[in-house]
Every structure is written in C-alpha cells, then in structure tokens.
C-alpha cells in the first residue's frame, strides 16, 4: 500500500458537483467523494445540489439532485446506504442498500454498496481498508465525537472484517472550522483543553471555539491509523459558502452535502 500523504488536504480534485479526496484517487476500485452545493436543481436556501432528505426542499428536487450526483460519479443511486442520523454512536454493518434509522456510522465489506453520510457543518469521515476492501463512513458532530464514534467505528471494522488500522486510509471531510464553531462551556468541557479556546467573538465568557476536525483526527491516530494515511480537508462549511451548505451560517434553513464511499465490482480506471 502506498497512499499519498496529504494531511493539509487542499489537494483535492474538484468537479462541479463533488470533491474527490487525494488519498483515495489511486484506488481504481474505489468511489469516494464529498458533494458540493453546486450543479443541482434546488432553489432558494437549498440552491442548488441539496441531497438532504430531512430538509423542507421538494422531494422531487432532492431525488433529481441525487440522480445527477450519482450519474456524475458513475454509480447507481439504488445502491446507496444511508440512515436518519441521530448524533449517536450506533454503527450499521450494511449488507444491502436502503434507508435506515438511528445509525451515525456505516461499515461494509460488500461491493457496490455506497455508504452515505449527510452533513451541513458536522464532520464526515471516510475510511478504506484496501487489503480487505472494507469501507466505513462516519457522521461526527460534537455528540458523536464526544462518544468516540471514530474509535468505535474502526474497532467495528477490525472486529467484523479483520481490518488493521495501520493499513487503513482515512479522509476527514469538510465541516465547520474552529474559528466558526462557537459552543457553550458545557459542550467544550466534553473535550481536551487543547481542542478548545475561549471565544472572543462574544461577550459571553462561557462561549468557546471547538476544533472538531482536530478531535476526530486524534481519534484516528488513537485507533492506529498512521498520520501519513490521513487526509484532512482544509475547507470550511461555514466559510466557503460558494461550495457548501452550513446549518449554523444559514440559521438552520439549508441543504445537505453527502460524503459517500464504496467499492465497485470491477475496475473502470481513475476518476476523471
């Protein structure tokens, strides 16, 4: 295994509709991406590639956006696996495509299953075990991060599929950057002191800025994934409004991006 090292992660391939992490691009059998907000049919607050089913956007528009994204990526939307995420730490070992509820992490060793995580500020993480062709997708908001969802998911991959963390490759996708993520003291105290700092954005001394990206990066390291196998997005869902939806920036009325990962039955060459 010779994954490309890209820890700062501005080195991503960007199409209109999605970003392909650099760390996954040389695995010909793999589809892995994070969608942007561009290239769809939705309007207004959901403009334009909203793929979030739990929004007030029109169902037909969300379906068309999903179809467009899947067509661009070369996958069948009927092979997607997704859950109504609940900010918990339950993990689904997926055997077939479909819509589930209550899971914030998905893992599988089945081909042509595309594990999907929907976000609009929380962090999506995608994990690949190239030896066993095992994939994982994680939704990590502050509650899931406090519950060590990343560590639990990698352990589930080890227990279920014999994945060795040292051989896995991981991508921390775009979420809300620490400079834009102000939280209460109660939330901040759930995490180590060096992942939080007092906020100067507010006169409220009980507000902190929280670095969820760093928190989840450290969970990957704690699980045994080497730093050279981890890529981190340098973008911000709240700050890069031309590319991403943001629940906090848009005061809750916004769309969702999807981060997905799956192994194809046959190799079709590199992503274009």
BELLINSUL-V397667 format. One line per field, one symbol per residue. ss: DSSP state (@ for helix, = for strand, . for the rest). phi: phi as a letter, one per 20 degrees, with the letter a starting at -180 (. if undefined). burial: # if it has 24 or more other C-alpha atoms within 12 Angstrom, else .. Layout:
ss = ???
phi = ???
burial = ???
This chain:
ss = ............==...===.@@@.....======........@@@............@@@@@@@@@@@@@@@...@@@=====......===....====...====.....======...=======....=======.@@@@@..@@@@@@@@@@@@@...@@@=====..=..@@@.===@@@@....@@@===........====.@@@@@@@@@@@@...@@@===...=....................=======.........
phi = .cffebeemfededdfebddgffdfeefeddbacfdednddfcmfdfcdfdefedeffgfffffffffffffemceffdecbcffcmdcfceefdbfqddbnddbccadeflddfccdbbqfeecdccdffdldcbccdcefffffelfffffffffffecmfdgfdedcceffcefffddecffgfgffcggfdcbfedfcfffeecdddfffgfgffffffoefgfdddcfeecffeeffdcfbfffelndaececdcbadefcednffe
burial = ..########.##...###########.##############..###########.##..##.#######.####.#.################..#.##..############################..##########################..#.#####################...##.##...####.........##############.#################.#.#######....###########......#.
